[in-house]
């Protein structure tokens, strides 16, 4: 986002084994589809021709399926249900605007679908504040009539991503000692793991991004989703995904959570409140690996898929 590129990639490399994170004592992986997302190949064509409920998922790594295998994330599990054909257009690091841009580029041609924006309270506002709103090309998507036509530029997109990966590899090789020092400082001297276990890391640096200005942007984006959905004979659903810290004592998310739910009700937008659903479950931290990691565990995804299927069928 900080580079002035000819085109701005919104996905990873196409048709390659992709590694995400290790939070479950194994590396999460998936074989990317023809556009670089976490789907089986030709899922884009399949959903266009589907006769059942078409669901397009947007969001960040929580929805992409970081830290689990491809068949373990909740979008893949929902896709196995005969009532649904699901397309996963989520990608790690996406915030408010990147998710919208991704839908316009890769989902806007799909008719009669349920467009589902999976909002992650942990950093979606933060990603917009520190990165997205500073990119002029990305902000053009707020007009609703801008597109880079990325589907037709997939080879060029892949070459840009390959070049970026190559640059990062060189930096890692050059700064290997520095990276090790930073790791030991964070994990041993600052004792991050212990602090996570007792709930002292509440990501307060991310809370400041919940500003009045950014709430206005959220409302603008929600209105645009509704317009785009209407044009495509589709519907729009908002899924509220809580951060693990929201279940800690003295969390900093509750006020902003209530503001967002109020906005959704005022705008008459259908939504699924996973904070309340997980809280009602009785042990919400059990959705996360060892009850402390950021992303969902395979078992957490399985539980979430049941909650989402129940709600989506009712819609």
C-alpha positions in Angstrom: 0.0 0.0 0.0 3.0 2.3 0.5 4.3 1.8 -3.0 3.0 3.6 -6.1 2.4 0.4 -8.1 0.8 0.2 -11.6 -1.8 -2.0 -10.1 -2.6 -2.7 -6.5 -2.8 -6.4 -5.7 -5.6 -7.5 -3.4 -4.7 -11.2 -3.2 -1.7 -13.6 -3.0 0.0 -15.7 -5.6 -2.3 -17.9 -7.7 -2.1 -21.7 -7.7 0.5 -22.2 -5.1 0.8 -23.8 -1.6 0.4 -20.8 0.8 1.5 -20.8 4.4 -0.3 -18.6 7.0 0.6 -19.0 10.7 1.4 -21.6 13.3 -0.9 -21.3 16.3 -2.1 -24.9 16.6 1.3 -26.6 16.7 1.2 -26.9 12.9 1.5 -24.5 10.0 -1.8 -23.4 8.4 -1.7 -24.0 4.7 -3.9 -23.8 1.6 -3.5 -24.3 -2.1 -4.6 -20.9 -3.5 -7.1 -20.7 -6.3 -6.6 -19.2 -9.8 -6.8 -15.7 -8.3 -4.8 -16.2 -5.1 -7.5 -16.8 -2.5 -8.3 -19.7 -0.2 -10.7 -21.6 -2.4 -10.6 -24.8 -4.4 -9.8 -24.1 -8.0 -12.6 -22.9 -10.2 -14.8 -22.0 -7.2 -15.4 -18.6 -8.9 -17.0 -20.3 -11.9 -18.9 -22.7 -9.7 -20.6 -20.0 -7.6 -21.7 -18.1 -10.8 -23.6 -21.2 -11.9 -24.8 -22.4 -8.5 -28.5 -22.9 -7.9 -28.4 -23.0 -4.1 -27.6 -20.1 -1.7 -24.5 -18.2 -3.0 -22.4 -16.7 -0.2 -19.4 -14.4 -0.7 -17.2 -14.0 2.3 -15.1 -10.8 2.7 -12.7 -10.1 5.6 -9.2 -10.5 6.9 -7.2 -13.5 8.2 -9.9 -14.5 10.7 -12.1 -15.4 7.7 -9.4 -16.3 5.3 -8.5 -19.2 7.6 -5.1 -18.3 9.0 -3.4 -20.9 11.1 -5.6 -23.9 10.0 -5.6 -26.2 7.0 -7.7 -25.3 4.0 -10.6 -27.7 4.8 -10.7 -26.5 8.4 -11.8 -22.9 8.0 -15.5 -22.0 8.5 -16.0 -20.9 4.9 -14.8 -24.3 3.6 -17.0 -26.1 6.1 -20.0 -24.1 5.0 -19.2 -24.8 1.4 -19.6 -28.6 2.2 -23.2 -28.0 3.2 -25.6 -28.8 0.3 -27.6 -25.6 0.9 -24.6 -23.3 0.1 -22.0 -22.5 -2.4 -19.4 -20.3 -0.7 -16.6 -18.2 -2.1 -13.8 -17.0 0.2 -12.5 -13.6 -0.8 -10.9 -12.7 2.6 -7.2 -12.0 2.9 -4.9 -11.4 5.8 -4.4 -7.7 6.6 -7.6 -6.5 5.0 -9.4 -3.7 6.8 -12.6 -1.8 6.0 -11.5 -0.6 2.5 -9.5 -3.5 1.3 -12.5 -5.8 1.8 -14.7 -3.5 -0.2 -12.1 -3.3 -3.0 -11.8 -7.1 -3.1 -15.6 -7.5 -3.5 -15.7 -4.9 -6.3 -12.8 -6.7 -8.2 -13.6 -10.3 -7.6 -17.3 -10.6 -6.5 -19.2 -7.8 -8.1 -20.0 -9.8 -11.2 -21.8 -12.6 -9.3 -25.6 -12.2 -9.3 -28.1 -13.4 -6.7 -25.7 -13.8 -3.8 -25.4 -12.9 -0.1 -22.4 -10.6 0.2 -21.0 -11.2 3.7 -18.6 -8.7 5.3 -16.9 -10.3 8.2 -15.8 -7.4 10.4 -13.0 -8.2 12.9 -13.1 -5.8 15.8 -9.4 -6.4 16.6 -7.9 -4.4 13.8 -10.2 -3.6 10.9 -10.5 0.1 12.0 -6.7 0.1 12.8 -5.8 -1.2 9.3 -7.9 1.5 7.7 -6.4 4.2 9.9 -2.7 3.4 9.5 -2.6 2.1 5.9 -5.7 2.1 3.8 -6.9 5.7 4.0 -3.4 6.9 2.9 -3.6 5.0 -0.4 -5.1 7.2 -3.1 -5.9 4.3 -5.5 -7.6 2.4 -2.7 -9.8 5.3 -1.7 -11.2 5.5 -5.2 -13.2 2.4 -4.4 -15.4 4.5 -2.2 -17.0 6.0 -5.3 -18.5 2.6 -6.1 -17.6 2.9 -9.8 -13.8 2.4 -9.8 -12.1 -0.9 -10.7 -8.6 -2.0 -11.7 -10.1 -5.0 -13.6 -7.8 -7.3 -11.6 -9.4 -10.4 -12.9 -8.0 -9.6 -16.4 -4.7 -8.6 -15.0 -4.0 -11.7 -12.9 -0.6 -12.5 -14.4 0.6 -8.9 -13.9 -0.7 -9.1 -10.3 1.2 -12.3 -9.7 4.4 -10.9 -11.0 4.1 -7.9 -8.6 3.6 -10.3 -5.7 6.5 -12.5 -6.7 8.7 -9.4 -6.8 7.6 -8.3 -3.3 8.2 -11.8 -1.9 11.7 -11.8 -3.4 12.4 -8.4 -1.8 11.2 -9.7 1.6 13.4 -12.8 1.3 16.5 -10.7 0.8 15.6 -8.5 3.9 15.1 -11.6 6.0 18.4 -13.1 5.0 20.2 -9.8 5.6 18.6 -9.1 9.0 18.5 -12.7 10.4 20.4 -11.8 13.6 18.3 -8.7 14.2 15.1 -10.7 13.7 16.2 -13.2 16.4 17.1 -10.4 18.8 13.6 -8.9 18.3 11.9 -12.2 18.9 13.8 -12.9 22.1 13.1 -9.4 23.3 9.4 -9.7 22.8 8.8 -13.3 23.9 11.3 -13.6 26.7 12.2 -10.2 28.1 8.7 -8.7 27.7 7.1 -12.1 28.4 4.3 -11.7 25.9 3.1 -15.3 26.1 2.6 -15.0 29.9 0.9 -11.6 29.6 -1.5 -13.1 27.0 -2.5 -15.9 29.3 -3.5 -13.5 32.1 -5.2 -11.0 29.8 -2.8 -8.1 30.0 -2.5 -7.5 26.2 -5.6 -5.7 25.2 -4.4 -4.2 21.9 -5.0 -0.6 23.2 -2.9 0.8 20.3 -5.7 -0.4 18.0 -8.6 1.2 19.9 -7.6 4.8 19.0 -8.6 4.1 15.4 -12.2 3.9 16.5 -12.6 7.6 15.8 -15.8 9.5 14.8 -14.2 10.1 11.3 -13.7 6.3 10.8 -17.1 5.5 12.1 -18.4 7.8 9.3 -16.3 5.8 6.8 -17.8 2.6 8.1 -21.3 3.9 7.5 -20.3 5.1 4.0 -19.0 1.6 3.2 -22.1 -0.1 4.6 -24.3 2.1 2.4 -22.2 1.3 -0.6 -22.4 -2.5 0.0 -26.2 -2.1 0.1 -26.2 -0.3 -3.3 -23.9 -2.8 -4.9 -26.0 -5.7 -3.5 -29.2 -4.1 -5.0 -27.6 -3.8 -8.4 -26.7 -7.5 -8.4 -30.0 -8.8 -7.1 -28.1 -9.7 -4.0 -28.3 -9.2 -0.2 -25.8 -7.9 2.3 -25.0 -9.4 5.7 -22.6 -8.1 8.4 -20.8 -10.5 10.6 -19.3 -9.2 13.8 -16.1 -11.1 14.8 -14.8 -10.4 18.3 -11.2 -10.3 19.3 -10.2 -12.8 22.1 -9.5 -9.8 24.3 -13.2 -8.8 24.2 -13.8 -11.8 26.6 -11.1 -10.6 29.1 -12.0 -8.6 32.2 -11.7 -4.9 31.6 -11.7 -5.2 27.8 -11.6 -2.0 25.7 -14.0 -3.1 23.0 -17.5 -3.0 24.5 -18.4 0.6 23.8 -17.4 0.4 20.2 -19.1 -2.9 19.8 -22.4 -1.3 21.0 -21.9 1.6 18.6 -21.6 -0.7 15.6 -24.6 -2.8 16.6 -26.6 0.5 16.9 -25.5 1.5 13.4 -26.5 -1.8 12.0 -29.9 -1.6 13.6 -30.5 2.0 12.5 -29.6 1.1 8.9 -31.7 -2.1 9.0 -28.7 -4.2 8.0 -28.9 -7.9 8.6 -26.1 -9.1 10.9 -24.8 -12.0 12.9 -23.3 -11.1 16.2 -20.6 -13.7 16.9 -19.6 -11.8 20.1 -22.9 -12.6 21.6 -23.1 -16.1 20.0 -19.7 -17.1 21.4 -20.5 -15.6 24.8 -23.7 -17.6 25.0 -21.7 -20.7 24.2 -20.3 -20.5 27.7 -16.6 -20.8 27.0 -15.8 -18.2 24.3 -12.0 -18.5 24.6 -12.3 -22.2 23.6 -12.7 -21.0 20.0 -9.0 -19.9 20.1 -5.9 -22.1 20.2 -4.9 -22.7 23.9 -7.4 -19.9 24.7 -4.8 -17.2 24.0 -3.9 -17.1 20.3 -5.5 -14.5 17.9 -7.0 -16.7 15.2 -9.6 -19.5 15.5 -8.6 -23.1 16.1 -9.9 -25.8 13.8 -12.4 -26.7 16.5 -13.3 -23.0 16.8 -14.0 -22.9 13.0 -16.2 -26.0 13.3 -18.3 -24.4 16.0 -18.5 -21.1 14.1 -19.7 -22.9 10.9 -22.6 -24.4 12.8 -23.6 -21.0 14.2 -23.3 -19.3 10.8 -25.2 -22.0 8.9 -28.0 -21.8 11.5 -28.2 -18.0 11.1 -27.8 -17.9 7.3 -30.5 -20.5 6.7 -32.8 -18.3 8.8 -32.0 -15.4 6.5 
